[in-house]
Amino acid sequence: MKAMIFAAGLGTRLKPITDTMPKALVRIGGKTLLEWQIDRLSAAGIRDVVINVHHFAEQIMSFVSAHESWGLHIQFSDEREQLLETGGGLRHAAALLAAAGEPAEPVLVCNVDILSTLRIEDLIAAHDPQSLATIVVSRRETQRYFLFDEGYRLQGWTNIRTGEVKPAGLETEGLERLAFSGMQVVSPYIFEVMRDYPARFSITDFYVEQCHEHIIRAFVPRDYRMMDIGKIDSLDEAELFCATLHA
């Protein structure tokens, strides 16, 4: 299986640190955020990784080269001309994620700035190749939630602060609200489904738009803890969180 790390973002919530470096190279617990992800992917047996780059792309590429790719096969999906968001970024990397001459396989996709206790092997094992995607979610307090039926199939999305629901008119009674955790396994046919989308789009919006045409299921890990290292005032807490991880 190949993996993709979303590392192209501007990291605006981590300013002023990201005025001079990409978010992926911010250090937490003695390692960069990128190294945390690489280590966990490698521990799960993943040897082929694609990293998308935009903000200070050269720094990320030089950093990977200086570490000899940690013994992995790492390629870069170049978004320096235009930041494509998560959905567009995944589709842009399709050619790099394809296994030339081999049967198409699912792809694990993760955000560089979200660390967790997830056992990646469990997520991979839970993915049904007939599903478009299996997305990691959790029961935690936030403003925006995916909505799932009792079989954990995605039905929609809501923002509880504004009351917005997608798709419009969706009956939410009986649906469970679960928060997206920035990691998923996608089936290879996702690129065909994405074919007619614009260059730049969100994978969250894509899932909501496609959930009644294709099966998208939740994966709710046991004893799950996660942290979004996206805010400057969360860095001290992030140091403590990383001390509890072993990757």
Salt bridges, closest charged atoms under 4 A:
ASP19 OD1 - LYS15 NZ 2.56
GLU35 OE1 - ARG27 NH1 3.96
ASP39 OD2 - LYS31 NZ 2.76
ASP48 OD1 - HIS73 ND1 2.87
GLU58 OE2 - ARG80 NH1 3.00
ASP78 OD2 - ARG80 NH2 2.52
GLU85 OE2 - ARG200 NE 3.23
ASP113 OD2 - LYS23 NZ 3.01
ASP122 OD2 - ARG119 NE 3.15
GLU176 OE2 - ARG139 NE 2.65
GLU192 OE2 - ARG195 NH1 3.04
ASP196 OD1 - ARG195 NE 3.76
ASP205 OD1 - LYS166 NZ 3.56
ASP228 OD2 - ARG13 NH2 3.51
